[in-house]
């Protein structure tokens, strides 16, 4: 049977600093300065634009456009309003469109106009439909006799500014069926 024998370690193997030595952990002044610096940076970033308001997106129209094969395409007309005192340069937009609760279209675009301070821009985005959800929507519409359709547009706006989260905008409403062309 083997026996375990414990031997003491030499004292210089793990030196213990004396109180006269300045170390990072022993100096609360350096730690305090570091914490103050970090808090200043964080609060400075948060106050870069404290009055920033999300842009507003309104759906102006939904029009059917020529398509190929089984794909249905629409042009969604939008009006985007900038309620801020600075120009809003968007790097891109990703979006999805739901009709009667069915997500029927989605897409992305880097072709978004720059919004002047307190200005607005009108533009349209081409969207392609989801075939399965379109069939489900068609079945749903055949069961109902409605003169209008409810919609929900969800857009994620990329401002292209580092450390600024993407802005999410939701627009909901109804479209009269006579306006779909």
C-alpha positions as CSV (number, residue, x, y, z in Angstrom):
1,X,0.0,0.0,0.0
2,X,1.3,3.4,-1.0
3,X,1.4,6.2,1.7
4,X,0.8,9.8,0.9
5,X,3.5,12.0,2.5
6,X,2.9,15.8,2.8
7,X,6.0,18.0,2.8
8,X,5.9,21.7,3.5
9,X,6.5,24.2,0.5
10,X,9.4,26.6,0.6
11,X,8.3,30.0,1.8
12,X,9.6,31.9,-1.3
13,X,7.4,29.7,-3.6
14,X,4.3,31.9,-3.0
15,X,5.3,35.4,-1.9
16,X,2.8,37.5,-0.1
17,X,3.1,41.3,-0.9
18,X,3.6,43.5,2.1
19,X,1.5,46.6,2.6
20,X,4.2,49.0,1.5
21,X,4.1,47.6,-2.1
22,X,1.6,49.3,-4.6
23,X,-0.4,46.7,-6.5
24,X,-3.5,47.1,-8.8
25,X,-5.7,45.3,-6.2
26,X,-4.2,47.2,-3.3
27,X,-4.8,50.7,-4.7
28,X,-8.4,51.8,-4.5
29,X,-7.5,55.1,-6.1
30,X,-6.7,53.5,-9.4
31,X,-9.8,51.3,-9.3
32,X,-12.0,54.3,-8.5
33,X,-10.5,56.2,-11.5
34,X,-11.1,53.3,-13.7
35,X,-14.8,52.9,-12.6
36,X,-15.4,56.7,-13.1
37,X,-13.8,56.6,-16.5
38,X,-16.0,53.6,-17.5
39,X,-19.2,55.3,-16.2
40,X,-18.3,58.5,-18.1
41,X,-17.9,56.7,-21.3
42,X,-21.2,54.8,-20.9
43,X,-23.2,57.9,-19.9
44,X,-21.5,59.8,-22.8
45,X,-22.7,57.3,-25.4
46,X,-26.2,57.2,-23.9
47,X,-26.4,61.0,-24.2
48,X,-25.3,61.3,-27.8
49,X,-28.8,61.9,-28.9
50,X,-31.2,61.8,-25.9
51,X,-34.1,63.3,-27.8
52,X,-34.0,60.9,-30.7
53,X,-37.4,59.8,-31.8
54,X,-38.0,56.8,-34.0
55,X,-39.1,57.6,-37.6
56,X,-42.7,56.9,-38.5
57,X,-43.6,54.6,-41.4
58,X,-47.0,54.8,-43.0
59,X,-48.3,52.4,-45.7
60,X,-49.7,54.4,-48.6
61,X,-50.5,51.7,-51.1
62,X,-50.2,48.0,-52.0
63,X,-50.2,47.4,-55.7
64,X,-49.8,44.2,-57.6
65,X,-46.9,44.3,-60.1
66,X,-46.0,41.9,-63.0
67,X,-44.5,38.6,-61.8
68,X,-43.1,35.4,-63.2
69,X,-44.0,31.8,-62.6
70,X,-45.8,31.2,-59.3
71,X,-44.3,34.2,-57.6
72,X,-46.7,37.1,-56.8
73,X,-45.1,40.5,-56.5
74,X,-46.3,43.7,-54.9
75,X,-45.1,47.2,-54.6
76,X,-45.7,48.6,-51.1
77,X,-45.8,52.4,-51.1
78,X,-44.4,53.9,-47.9
79,X,-44.1,57.4,-46.4
80,X,-41.3,57.7,-43.8
81,X,-41.2,60.7,-41.6
82,X,-38.2,62.0,-39.6
83,X,-39.3,63.8,-36.4
84,X,-35.8,64.7,-35.5
85,X,-33.6,67.8,-36.0
86,X,-30.9,65.9,-37.7
87,X,-30.7,64.2,-41.1
88,X,-31.4,60.5,-41.0
89,X,-29.2,58.4,-43.4
90,X,-30.5,54.9,-43.5
91,X,-28.1,52.1,-44.5
92,X,-30.9,49.7,-45.2
93,X,-34.3,48.3,-44.2
94,X,-35.6,44.9,-43.7
95,X,-39.4,44.4,-43.6
96,X,-42.2,41.9,-43.5
97,X,-45.9,42.3,-44.5
98,X,-48.7,40.4,-42.9
99,X,-52.3,40.4,-44.3
100,X,-55.1,39.2,-42.1
101,X,-52.5,37.7,-39.8
102,X,-50.7,35.8,-42.5
103,X,-47.1,36.7,-43.1
104,X,-47.2,36.9,-46.9
105,X,-44.1,38.9,-47.9
106,X,-40.8,40.0,-46.7
107,X,-37.6,41.5,-48.1
108,X,-34.6,43.8,-47.7
109,X,-33.5,46.9,-49.4
110,X,-30.4,49.2,-49.3
111,X,-32.2,51.7,-51.6
112,X,-33.8,53.9,-48.9
113,X,-33.8,57.7,-49.3
114,X,-32.1,60.0,-46.8
115,X,-34.6,61.8,-44.6
116,X,-34.1,65.6,-44.1
117,X,-34.5,67.0,-40.6
118,X,-38.2,67.2,-39.9
119,X,-38.8,65.8,-43.4
120,X,-40.5,62.9,-45.1
121,X,-39.8,60.7,-48.1
122,X,-42.2,58.6,-50.2
123,X,-40.9,55.5,-51.9
124,X,-42.0,52.0,-52.7
125,X,-40.4,48.6,-51.9
126,X,-41.0,45.6,-54.1
127,X,-41.9,42.5,-52.1
128,X,-42.3,38.8,-53.1
129,X,-44.9,36.7,-51.5
130,X,-44.7,33.5,-49.6
131,X,-46.5,30.9,-51.7
132,X,-47.7,28.8,-48.8
133,X,-48.9,31.7,-46.7
134,X,-50.5,33.2,-49.8
135,X,-52.5,30.0,-50.4
136,X,-53.6,30.0,-46.7
137,X,-54.6,33.7,-47.0
138,X,-56.5,33.0,-50.2
139,X,-58.4,30.1,-48.5
140,X,-59.1,32.4,-45.5
141,X,-60.4,35.2,-47.8
142,X,-62.6,32.7,-49.8
143,X,-64.3,31.8,-46.5
144,X,-65.0,35.4,-45.6
145,X,-66.7,38.2,-47.6
146,X,-64.7,41.3,-46.6
147,X,-64.5,44.7,-48.2
148,X,-61.1,45.4,-46.4
149,X,-58.0,43.6,-45.4
150,X,-56.0,44.2,-42.2
151,X,-52.3,44.5,-42.6
152,X,-49.2,44.8,-40.4
153,X,-45.9,46.1,-41.7
154,X,-42.8,45.5,-39.5
155,X,-39.7,47.3,-40.5
156,X,-36.2,47.2,-39.1
157,X,-34.2,50.3,-39.9
158,X,-30.4,50.2,-39.9
159,X,-29.0,53.7,-39.3
160,X,-25.4,52.5,-39.9
161,X,-24.2,54.0,-36.7
162,X,-21.9,51.8,-34.6
163,X,-23.3,50.8,-31.1
164,X,-26.8,52.2,-32.0
165,X,-29.4,49.5,-32.1
166,X,-31.5,49.1,-35.2
167,X,-34.9,50.8,-34.9
168,X,-38.0,48.7,-35.2
169,X,-41.2,50.3,-36.6
170,X,-44.6,48.7,-36.8
171,X,-47.6,50.0,-38.8
172,X,-51.0,48.4,-38.7
173,X,-54.2,49.3,-40.5
174,X,-56.8,48.3,-43.1
175,X,-56.8,48.5,-46.8
176,X,-59.9,48.6,-48.9
177,X,-60.0,45.8,-51.5
178,X,-60.9,48.3,-54.2
179,X,-57.4,49.9,-53.7
180,X,-55.5,46.7,-54.7
181,X,-54.7,46.9,-58.3
